[in-house]
């Protein structure tokens, strides 16, 4: 029993001796690194932690404090977690981008298909309308009354007979309709309302002023709409000229204003087409 106690004391003494030797080595290294400055006071616990993290094989290697090592390890773990999160987010974004590309390709294909079908549908619809210059019975709006060709020369434009007004080229309008159109405050209003009175909205939406098509629609394969009836178009032009003349306008200004009649009627045709499309969408 006595022998075992002595052995235990001897081992304890040896351990303390080794610890003190290592502490002295640490102090020597610190003094060697900074010979002009004293090392701050440290507890035995600090030295023990430093001894545990130091390498026993290489005595020349500088000792890294365990506290600093733990902080660096924690920062590394945090950075690694952030990197994994960013990596996951990038992978998700790549998958979403791939799906969006596929959807975009599908929509482009559908758009091209719908455009081709629309062009074919327009061509089929336009092919059903007659292309003759003379109007058919369905072209004539209810408000217009043709006078016999033999009697046409007897009537001066804007003459009122039996509640009807002749606007030229054998075309008659109800007196009330004509009086309302002739009171228009603007040239554009006069031309647009007169066009509706002469042809009607149903005819206007399927016609064009000259039967031509712009290059942009031509490249898409669209077909030109039939032109407005030349005789009626000329009657509308003459009527607009006479209406301007009655306002005592200078000749140069009269010609300038009269040259815009095609623009006004084209605008009215577009208005009628848009209104027709909106009505069709509402019904569907």
WOGIZI-V340020 format. One record per backbone hydrogen bond with DSSP energy under -0.5 kcal/mol. NH is the residue of the N-H (numbers start at 0). CO is the residue of the C=O. Records with the same first field share a line. If there is no record, write none. Layout:
BEGIN
NH = CO, CO
END
This chain:
BEGIN
4 = 0
5 = 1
6 = 2
7 = 3
8 = 4
9 = 5
10 = 6
11 = 7
12 = 8
13 = 9
14 = 10
15 = 11
16 = 12
17 = 13
18 = 14
19 = 15
20 = 16
21 = 17
22 = 18
23 = 19
24 = 20
25 = 21
26 = 22
27 = 23
28 = 24
29 = 25
30 = 26
31 = 27
32 = 28
33 = 29
36 = 33
46 = 42
47 = 43
48 = 44
49 = 45
50 = 46
51 = 47
52 = 48
53 = 49
58 = 56
60 = 57
64 = 62
68 = 64
69 = 65
70 = 66
71 = 67
72 = 68
73 = 69
74 = 70
75 = 71
76 = 72
77 = 73
78 = 74
79 = 75
80 = 76
81 = 77
82 = 78
83 = 79
84 = 80
85 = 81
86 = 82
87 = 83
88 = 84
89 = 85
90 = 86
91 = 87
92 = 88
93 = 89
94 = 90
95 = 91
96 = 92
97 = 93
98 = 94
99 = 95
100 = 96
101 = 97
102 = 98
103 = 99
104 = 100
105 = 101
106 = 102
107 = 103
108 = 104
109 = 105
110 = 106
111 = 107
112 = 108
113 = 109
114 = 110
115 = 111
116 = 112
117 = 113
118 = 114
119 = 115
120 = 116
121 = 117
122 = 118
123 = 119
124 = 120
125 = 121
126 = 122
127 = 123, 124
128 = 125
138 = 135
139 = 135, 136
140 = 197
143 = 140
144 = 171
146 = 169
150 = 147
151 = 147
152 = 148
153 = 150
154 = 151
157 = 165
158 = 155
160 = 158, 163
163 = 160
164 = 172
165 = 158
166 = 164, 170
167 = 170
170 = 167
171 = 144
172 = 164
173 = 142
174 = 162
177 = 173
178 = 174
179 = 175
180 = 176
181 = 177
182 = 178
183 = 180
189 = 185
190 = 186
191 = 187
192 = 188
193 = 189
194 = 190
195 = 191
196 = 192
197 = 193
198 = 194
199 = 194, 195
203 = 199
204 = 200
205 = 202
206 = 203
207 = 225
217 = 213
218 = 214
219 = 215
220 = 217
221 = 216
225 = 205
227 = 207
232 = 228
233 = 229
234 = 230
235 = 231
236 = 232
237 = 233
238 = 234
239 = 235
240 = 236
241 = 237
242 = 238
243 = 239
244 = 240
245 = 241
246 = 243
247 = 244
248 = 243
253 = 249
254 = 250
255 = 251
256 = 252
257 = 253
258 = 254
259 = 256
260 = 257
263 = 259
264 = 260
265 = 261
266 = 262
267 = 263
268 = 264
269 = 265
270 = 266
271 = 267
272 = 268
273 = 269
274 = 270
275 = 271
276 = 272
277 = 273
278 = 274
279 = 275
280 = 276
281 = 277
282 = 278
283 = 279
END
